[in-house]
Amino acid sequence: MDSVTKETAVAATGKPILMRIGIGLFAIGMLAVLAVFVMFAAGLENLPVWLSAVAGVLTPLGLLLGLIALVREARAGKHG
């Protein structure tokens, strides 16, 4: 029964869903970081708070989710 849930959690490319979510959040966060840098370099000083929040929260959250997925995958490979 456990192998059935593992198969449904793994997409067609072989990456767990948690890894895909982590990659997506990290990519969105990095785009926000890039937007903040570009806007600051263009001379804008009053940057939107939501953009700074997205850059500061989504990037490390995506990295954390990716690392958790990586550790879970490594432990699953080690035990079974």
N, C-alpha and C positions, 0 to 999 in steps of 0.2 A: 504494500500500500504506500509505503514511503517513497518508492521509486516512481510511482505514478505522480505524486505531488512534485517531485523534482523535475520530471519531464514536462509538466505543465508550467512550471516556473521558468524553465529555460526556453528562450525563444528560438526561432529557426536558425539564427546565426550562432547559437551556442552560448550567448551571454545571459546571465540571470537578469530578471526584471529589475532587481535592486541596482545592479550595475548600470543598466540602461538609464534608469532614473537619475543616478548619480552623475553619469556623463552628461545628461541633458541639463541638469541644474548647474553643473560646473561650467558648461559652455555658455549658458545664459548669463551666469555671473561674470564670466570673463568678458563677454560682450559689454556688460554694464561697466566693468572696470575700464575697458577700452574707451567707452563713450565718456566716462568721467574724465579720463586723461585728455582726450581730444577736446572736450568742452573747456577744460581748464587751460589747455595750451592755446585755445582760441581767444582767451581773455575773459571768459565768463567766470564771474566770481560767485554768483548766487545760483549754485547748482540745485536741482530738485532733490529734496530730501529722500523721496522714494527711490531715486536712482542710486544714491549713495547707500541706502539701506539694502537694495537688491545686490549691489556690488559687494557689500560687506557681509551679507548673510548667505546668499546662494552659492557663492564660490566655495567657502569652506564647508558648507553643508553638502554640496555635491561631492567634494573630495572625501568627506567623512563617509558618506553612503557608499562611494566606490571602494574605499578601504575596507569597510565592513563586509561588503559583498565579496571582496577578494579573500579576506580571512575566512569567511564562511565556506567559500569554494575550496580553499586549501584544506580546511579541516574535514570537509566532506570527502575530498579525494584521499586524505590520509586514512580515514576510517572505513571507507567502503569503496 
